[in-house]
Amino acid sequence: MMSGYVSENVEIAAYTALIAAAQAAGDPETSAACERILPQEIAMAKWLLDHLPDT
């Protein structure tokens, strides 16, 4: 559970960096794709954190 939470936060950081890089490179398609995925990663990290005490 802990490693899953850590992994989700690494993914959040990666998508955040990818969005910034895509915007800087003028790549709106990649930016938009990452912006669609990022909220899912944030939601999963929150779910894992909320359920971590129970495990």
PyMOL Python script that loads the backbone (N, CA, C, O; Angstrom):
from pymol import cmd

cmd.read_pdbstr("""\
ATOM      1  N   MET A   1       0.826  -1.175   0.000  1.00  0.00           N
ATOM      2  CA  MET A   1       0.000   0.000   0.000  1.00  0.00           C
ATOM      3  C   MET A   1       0.876   1.246   0.000  1.00  0.00           C
ATOM      4  O   MET A   1       0.615   2.204  -0.728  1.00  0.00           O
ATOM      5  N   MET A   2       1.912   1.219   0.821  1.00  0.00           N
ATOM      6  CA  MET A   2       2.807   2.382   0.879  1.00  0.00           C
ATOM      7  C   MET A   2       3.518   2.588  -0.456  1.00  0.00           C
ATOM      8  O   MET A   2       3.626   3.718  -0.933  1.00  0.00           O
ATOM      9  N   SER A   3       3.997   1.514  -1.057  1.00  0.00           N
ATOM     10  CA  SER A   3       4.713   1.672  -2.325  1.00  0.00           C
ATOM     11  C   SER A   3       3.758   2.115  -3.436  1.00  0.00           C
ATOM     12  O   SER A   3       4.156   2.846  -4.343  1.00  0.00           O
ATOM     13  N   GLY A   4       2.507   1.677  -3.364  1.00  0.00           N
ATOM     14  CA  GLY A   4       1.509   2.145  -4.321  1.00  0.00           C
ATOM     15  C   GLY A   4       1.275   3.637  -4.206  1.00  0.00           C
ATOM     16  O   GLY A   4       1.147   4.340  -5.209  1.00  0.00           O
ATOM     17  N   TYR A   5       1.221   4.113  -2.970  1.00  0.00           N
ATOM     18  CA  TYR A   5       1.038   5.547  -2.721  1.00  0.00           C
ATOM     19  C   TYR A   5       2.233   6.336  -3.251  1.00  0.00           C
ATOM     20  O   TYR A   5       2.068   7.385  -3.874  1.00  0.00           O
ATOM     21  N   VAL A   6       3.425   5.827  -2.999  1.00  0.00           N
ATOM     22  CA  VAL A   6       4.633   6.478  -3.497  1.00  0.00           C
ATOM     23  C   VAL A   6       4.625   6.497  -5.028  1.00  0.00           C
ATOM     24  O   VAL A   6       4.923   7.523  -5.640  1.00  0.00           O
ATOM     25  N   SER A   7       4.288   5.379  -5.631  1.00  0.00           N
ATOM     26  CA  SER A   7       4.258   5.299  -7.096  1.00  0.00           C
ATOM     27  C   SER A   7       3.271   6.291  -7.700  1.00  0.00           C
ATOM     28  O   SER A   7       3.566   6.942  -8.702  1.00  0.00           O
ATOM     29  N   GLU A   8       2.114   6.398  -7.090  1.00  0.00           N
ATOM     30  CA  GLU A   8       1.130   7.360  -7.599  1.00  0.00           C
ATOM     31  C   GLU A   8       1.667   8.784  -7.538  1.00  0.00           C
ATOM     32  O   GLU A   8       1.424   9.578  -8.446  1.00  0.00           O
ATOM     33  N   ASN A   9       2.387   9.108  -6.486  1.00  0.00           N
ATOM     34  CA  ASN A   9       2.936  10.460  -6.375  1.00  0.00           C
ATOM     35  C   ASN A   9       4.066  10.691  -7.366  1.00  0.00           C
ATOM     36  O   ASN A   9       4.248  11.814  -7.836  1.00  0.00           O
ATOM     37  N   VAL A  10       4.822   9.663  -7.690  1.00  0.00           N
ATOM     38  CA  VAL A  10       5.831   9.785  -8.740  1.00  0.00           C
ATOM     39  C   VAL A  10       5.126  10.040 -10.078  1.00  0.00           C
ATOM     40  O   VAL A  10       5.579  10.866 -10.871  1.00  0.00           O
ATOM     41  N   GLU A  11       4.030   9.337 -10.325  1.00  0.00           N
ATOM     42  CA  GLU A  11       3.280   9.546 -11.559  1.00  0.00           C
ATOM     43  C   GLU A  11       2.704  10.962 -11.615  1.00  0.00           C
ATOM     44  O   GLU A  11       2.710  11.591 -12.673  1.00  0.00           O
ATOM     45  N   ILE A  12       2.212  11.461 -10.492  1.00  0.00           N
ATOM     46  CA  ILE A  12       1.690  12.832 -10.438  1.00  0.00           C
ATOM     47  C   ILE A  12       2.793  13.817 -10.814  1.00  0.00           C
ATOM     48  O   ILE A  12       2.572  14.735 -11.604  1.00  0.00           O
ATOM     49  N   ALA A  13       3.962  13.624 -10.254  1.00  0.00           N
ATOM     50  CA  ALA A  13       5.095  14.498 -10.570  1.00  0.00           C
ATOM     51  C   ALA A  13       5.476  14.380 -12.044  1.00  0.00           C
ATOM     52  O   ALA A  13       5.769  15.384 -12.692  1.00  0.00           O
ATOM     53  N   ALA A  14       5.473  13.169 -12.569  1.00  0.00           N
ATOM     54  CA  ALA A  14       5.838  12.957 -13.969  1.00  0.00           C
ATOM     55  C   ALA A  14       4.846  13.632 -14.911  1.00  0.00           C
ATOM     56  O   ALA A  14       5.246  14.316 -15.853  1.00  0.00           O
ATOM     57  N   TYR A  15       3.554  13.439 -14.657  1.00  0.00           N
ATOM     58  CA  TYR A  15       2.558  14.075 -15.524  1.00  0.00           C
ATOM     59  C   TYR A  15       2.612  15.593 -15.414  1.00  0.00           C
ATOM     60  O   TYR A  15       2.413  16.291 -16.408  1.00  0.00           O
ATOM     61  N   THR A  16       2.875  16.106 -14.232  1.00  0.00           N
ATOM     62  CA  THR A  16       3.004  17.556 -14.048  1.00  0.00           C
ATOM     63  C   THR A  16       4.178  18.084 -14.870  1.00  0.00           C
ATOM     64  O   THR A  16       4.065  19.115 -15.533  1.00  0.00           O
ATOM     65  N   ALA A  17       5.299  17.374 -14.823  1.00  0.00           N
ATOM     66  CA  ALA A  17       6.473  17.776 -15.602  1.00  0.00           C
ATOM     67  C   ALA A  17       6.223  17.636 -17.099  1.00  0.00           C
ATOM     68  O   ALA A  17       6.642  18.484 -17.887  1.00  0.00           O
ATOM     69  N   LEU A  18       5.541  16.566 -17.486  1.00  0.00           N
ATOM     70  CA  LEU A  18       5.239  16.366 -18.902  1.00  0.00           C
ATOM     71  C   LEU A  18       4.324  17.466 -19.439  1.00  0.00           C
ATOM     72  O   LEU A  18       4.499  17.922 -20.569  1.00  0.00           O
ATOM     73  N   ILE A  19       3.364  17.886 -18.645  1.00  0.00           N
ATOM     74  CA  ILE A  19       2.468  18.969 -19.063  1.00  0.00           C
ATOM     75  C   ILE A  19       3.275  20.239 -19.307  1.00  0.00           C
ATOM     76  O   ILE A  19       3.106  20.903 -20.330  1.00  0.00           O
ATOM     77  N   ALA A  20       4.142  20.569 -18.375  1.00  0.00           N
ATOM     78  CA  ALA A  20       4.962  21.771 -18.520  1.00  0.00           C
ATOM     79  C   ALA A  20       5.878  21.664 -19.739  1.00  0.00           C
ATOM     80  O   ALA A  20       6.023  22.629 -20.489  1.00  0.00           O
ATOM     81  N   ALA A  21       6.488  20.515 -19.938  1.00  0.00           N
ATOM     82  CA  ALA A  21       7.388  20.331 -21.081  1.00  0.00           C
ATOM     83  C   ALA A  21       6.618  20.406 -22.400  1.00  0.00           C
ATOM     84  O   ALA A  21       7.078  21.022 -23.361  1.00  0.00           O
ATOM     85  N   ALA A  22       5.458  19.782 -22.436  1.00  0.00           N
ATOM     86  CA  ALA A  22       4.653  19.808 -23.658  1.00  0.00           C
ATOM     87  C   ALA A  22       4.198  21.228 -23.981  1.00  0.00           C
ATOM     88  O   ALA A  22       4.201  21.639 -25.141  1.00  0.00           O
ATOM     89  N   GLN A  23       3.814  21.963 -22.963  1.00  0.00           N
ATOM     90  CA  GLN A  23       3.406  23.350 -23.192  1.00  0.00           C
ATOM     91  C   GLN A  23       4.585  24.182 -23.682  1.00  0.00           C
ATOM     92  O   GLN A  23       4.433  24.997 -24.592  1.00  0.00           O
ATOM     93  N   ALA A  24       5.751  23.984 -23.090  1.00  0.00           N
ATOM     94  CA  ALA A  24       6.945  24.723 -23.507  1.00  0.00           C
ATOM     95  C   ALA A  24       7.348  24.375 -24.938  1.00  0.00           C
ATOM     96  O   ALA A  24       7.886  25.214 -25.662  1.00  0.00           O
ATOM     97  N   ALA A  25       7.085  23.138 -25.335  1.00  0.00           N
ATOM     98  CA  ALA A  25       7.446  22.680 -26.679  1.00  0.00           C
ATOM     99  C   ALA A  25       6.362  22.989 -27.701  1.00  0.00           C
ATOM    100  O   ALA A  25       6.535  22.732 -28.893  1.00  0.00           O
ATOM    101  N   GLY A  26       5.240  23.544 -27.235  1.00  0.00           N
ATOM    102  CA  GLY A  26       4.143  23.835 -28.151  1.00  0.00           C
ATOM    103  C   GLY A  26       3.430  22.586 -28.635  1.00  0.00           C
ATOM    104  O   GLY A  26       3.014  22.510 -29.791  1.00  0.00           O
ATOM    105  N   ASP A  27       3.289  21.613 -27.756  1.00  0.00           N
ATOM    106  CA  ASP A  27       2.640  20.334 -28.085  1.00  0.00           C
ATOM    107  C   ASP A  27       1.330  20.219 -27.314  1.00  0.00           C
ATOM    108  O   ASP A  27       1.286  19.585 -26.260  1.00  0.00           O
ATOM    109  N   PRO A  28       0.264  20.826 -27.829  1.00  0.00           N
ATOM    110  CA  PRO A  28      -0.995  20.824 -27.093  1.00  0.00           C
ATOM    111  C   PRO A  28      -1.647  19.442 -26.961  1.00  0.00           C
ATOM    112  O   PRO A  28      -2.390  19.197 -26.011  1.00  0.00           O
ATOM    113  N   GLU A  29      -1.372  18.547 -27.905  1.00  0.00           N
ATOM    114  CA  GLU A  29      -1.970  17.210 -27.830  1.00  0.00           C
ATOM    115  C   GLU A  29      -1.430  16.421 -26.644  1.00  0.00           C
ATOM    116  O   GLU A  29      -2.193  15.799 -25.905  1.00  0.00           O
ATOM    117  N   THR A  30      -0.128  16.449 -26.469  1.00  0.00           N
ATOM    118  CA  THR A  30       0.477  15.742 -25.333  1.00  0.00           C
ATOM    119  C   THR A  30       0.052  16.390 -24.023  1.00  0.00           C
ATOM    120  O   THR A  30      -0.277  15.704 -23.055  1.00  0.00           O
ATOM    121  N   SER A  31       0.065  17.710 -24.004  1.00  0.00           N
ATOM    122  CA  SER A  31      -0.363  18.428 -22.800  1.00  0.00           C
ATOM    123  C   SER A  31      -1.784  18.053 -22.420  1.00  0.00           C
ATOM    124  O   SER A  31      -2.067  17.778 -21.254  1.00  0.00           O
ATOM    125  N   ALA A  32      -2.681  18.041 -23.400  1.00  0.00           N
ATOM    126  CA  ALA A  32      -4.088  17.715 -23.136  1.00  0.00           C
ATOM    127  C   ALA A  32      -4.242  16.280 -22.644  1.00  0.00           C
ATOM    128  O   ALA A  32      -5.031  16.015 -21.738  1.00  0.00           O
ATOM    129  N   ALA A  33      -3.491  15.355 -23.238  1.00  0.00           N
ATOM    130  CA  ALA A  33      -3.577  13.955 -22.808  1.00  0.00           C
ATOM    131  C   ALA A  33      -3.131  13.816 -21.359  1.00  0.00           C
ATOM    132  O   ALA A  33      -3.778  13.127 -20.571  1.00  0.00           O
ATOM    133  N   CYS A  34      -2.033  14.465 -21.011  1.00  0.00           N
ATOM    134  CA  CYS A  34      -1.532  14.395 -19.640  1.00  0.00           C
ATOM    135  C   CYS A  34      -2.480  15.088 -18.665  1.00  0.00           C
ATOM    136  O   CYS A  34      -2.654  14.633 -17.535  1.00  0.00           O
ATOM    137  N   GLU A  35      -3.084  16.176 -19.100  1.00  0.00           N
ATOM    138  CA  GLU A  35      -4.045  16.884 -18.248  1.00  0.00           C
ATOM    139  C   GLU A  35      -5.292  16.045 -17.988  1.00  0.00           C
ATOM    140  O   GLU A  35      -5.928  16.187 -16.944  1.00  0.00           O
ATOM    141  N   ARG A  36      -5.645  15.173 -18.930  1.00  0.00           N
ATOM    142  CA  ARG A  36      -6.789  14.268 -18.711  1.00  0.00           C
ATOM    143  C   ARG A  36      -6.439  13.169 -17.721  1.00  0.00           C
ATOM    144  O   ARG A  36      -7.287  12.747 -16.935  1.00  0.00           O
ATOM    145  N   ILE A  37      -5.199  12.706 -17.755  1.00  0.00           N
ATOM    146  CA  ILE A  37      -4.768  11.589 -16.908  1.00  0.00           C
ATOM    147  C   ILE A  37      -4.446  12.048 -15.484  1.00  0.00           C
ATOM    148  O   ILE A  37      -4.711  11.321 -14.527  1.00  0.00           O
ATOM    149  N   LEU A  38      -3.882  13.236 -15.339  1.00  0.00           N
ATOM    150  CA  LEU A  38      -3.417  13.722 -14.039  1.00  0.00           C
ATOM    151  C   LEU A  38      -4.483  13.647 -12.939  1.00  0.00           C
ATOM    152  O   LEU A  38      -4.165  13.180 -11.845  1.00  0.00           O
ATOM    153  N   PRO A  39      -5.721  14.077 -13.167  1.00  0.00           N
ATOM    154  CA  PRO A  39      -6.717  13.984 -12.089  1.00  0.00           C
ATOM    155  C   PRO A  39      -6.984  12.548 -11.622  1.00  0.00           C
ATOM    156  O   PRO A  39      -7.305  12.317 -10.456  1.00  0.00           O
ATOM    157  N   GLN A  40      -6.849  11.591 -12.539  1.00  0.00           N
ATOM    158  CA  GLN A  40      -7.031  10.186 -12.156  1.00  0.00           C
ATOM    159  C   GLN A  40      -5.930   9.749 -11.200  1.00  0.00           C
ATOM    160  O   GLN A  40      -6.184   9.034 -10.230  1.00  0.00           O
ATOM    161  N   GLU A  41      -4.714  10.180 -11.478  1.00  0.00           N
ATOM    162  CA  GLU A  41      -3.586   9.830 -10.613  1.00  0.00           C
ATOM    163  C   GLU A  41      -3.723  10.492  -9.242  1.00  0.00           C
ATOM    164  O   GLU A  41      -3.425   9.878  -8.217  1.00  0.00           O
ATOM    165  N   ILE A  42      -4.170  11.736  -9.230  1.00  0.00           N
ATOM    166  CA  ILE A  42      -4.390  12.443  -7.968  1.00  0.00           C
ATOM    167  C   ILE A  42      -5.475  11.748  -7.157  1.00  0.00           C
ATOM    168  O   ILE A  42      -5.341  11.587  -5.944  1.00  0.00           O
ATOM    169  N   ALA A  43      -6.553  11.334  -7.826  1.00  0.00           N
ATOM    170  CA  ALA A  43      -7.644  10.647  -7.133  1.00  0.00           C
ATOM    171  C   ALA A  43      -7.178   9.316  -6.552  1.00  0.00           C
ATOM    172  O   ALA A  43      -7.550   8.965  -5.432  1.00  0.00           O
ATOM    173  N   MET A  44      -6.367   8.574  -7.303  1.00  0.00           N
ATOM    174  CA  MET A  44      -5.880   7.287  -6.796  1.00  0.00           C
ATOM    175  C   MET A  44      -4.949   7.494  -5.609  1.00  0.00           C
ATOM    176  O   MET A  44      -5.013   6.744  -4.635  1.00  0.00           O
ATOM    177  N   ALA A  45      -4.084   8.504  -5.677  1.00  0.00           N
ATOM    178  CA  ALA A  45      -3.190   8.784  -4.549  1.00  0.00           C
ATOM    179  C   ALA A  45      -3.999   9.128  -3.306  1.00  0.00           C
ATOM    180  O   ALA A  45      -3.664   8.696  -2.202  1.00  0.00           O
ATOM    181  N   LYS A  46      -5.061   9.902  -3.483  1.00  0.00           N
ATOM    182  CA  LYS A  46      -5.920  10.253  -2.349  1.00  0.00           C
ATOM    183  C   LYS A  46      -6.597   9.008  -1.789  1.00  0.00           C
ATOM    184  O   LYS A  46      -6.661   8.830  -0.572  1.00  0.00           O
ATOM    185  N   TRP A  47      -7.099   8.149  -2.664  1.00  0.00           N
ATOM    186  CA  TRP A  47      -7.769   6.925  -2.217  1.00  0.00           C
ATOM    187  C   TRP A  47      -6.791   6.059  -1.417  1.00  0.00           C
ATOM    188  O   TRP A  47      -7.129   5.548  -0.350  1.00  0.00           O
ATOM    189  N   LEU A  48      -5.578   5.902  -1.947  1.00  0.00           N
ATOM    190  CA  LEU A  48      -4.588   5.097  -1.235  1.00  0.00           C
ATOM    191  C   LEU A  48      -4.252   5.696   0.120  1.00  0.00           C
ATOM    192  O   LEU A  48      -4.148   4.973   1.111  1.00  0.00           O
ATOM    193  N   LEU A  49      -4.083   7.003   0.171  1.00  0.00           N
ATOM    194  CA  LEU A  49      -3.766   7.662   1.438  1.00  0.00           C
ATOM    195  C   LEU A  49      -4.922   7.499   2.430  1.00  0.00           C
ATOM    196  O   LEU A  49      -4.698   7.244   3.614  1.00  0.00           O
ATOM    197  N   ASP A  50      -6.158   7.646   1.942  1.00  0.00           N
ATOM    198  CA  ASP A  50      -7.327   7.498   2.825  1.00  0.00           C
ATOM    199  C   ASP A  50      -7.455   6.095   3.377  1.00  0.00           C
ATOM    200  O   ASP A  50      -7.938   5.913   4.495  1.00  0.00           O
ATOM    201  N   HIS A  51      -7.026   5.086   2.603  1.00  0.00           N
ATOM    202  CA  HIS A  51      -7.177   3.695   3.031  1.00  0.00           C
ATOM    203  C   HIS A  51      -5.922   3.112   3.655  1.00  0.00           C
ATOM    204  O   HIS A  51      -5.940   1.984   4.150  1.00  0.00           O
ATOM    205  N   LEU A  52      -4.851   3.855   3.637  1.00  0.00           N
ATOM    206  CA  LEU A  52      -3.588   3.375   4.196  1.00  0.00           C
ATOM    207  C   LEU A  52      -3.712   2.999   5.677  1.00  0.00           C
ATOM    208  O   LEU A  52      -3.195   1.953   6.068  1.00  0.00           O
ATOM    209  N   PRO A  53      -4.366   3.796   6.508  1.00  0.00           N
ATOM    210  CA  PRO A  53      -4.457   3.415   7.923  1.00  0.00           C
ATOM    211  C   PRO A  53      -5.177   2.078   8.162  1.00  0.00           C
ATOM    212  O   PRO A  53      -4.878   1.374   9.126  1.00  0.00           O
ATOM    213  N   ASP A  54      -6.115   1.739   7.291  1.00  0.00           N
ATOM    214  CA  ASP A  54      -6.875   0.496   7.465  1.00  0.00           C
ATOM    215  C   ASP A  54      -6.061  -0.737   7.106  1.00  0.00           C
ATOM    216  O   ASP A  54      -6.418  -1.854   7.480  1.00  0.00           O
ATOM    217  N   THR A  55      -4.978  -0.536   6.388  1.00  0.00           N
ATOM    218  CA  THR A  55      -4.176  -1.698   5.978  1.00  0.00           C
ATOM    219  C   THR A  55      -2.994  -1.834   6.903  1.00  0.00           C
ATOM    220  O   THR A  55      -2.185  -2.747   6.740  1.00  0.00           O
TER     221      THR A  55
END
""", "prot")
cmd.dss("prot")
cmd.show_as("cartoon", "prot")
cmd.util.cbc("prot")
cmd.orient("prot")
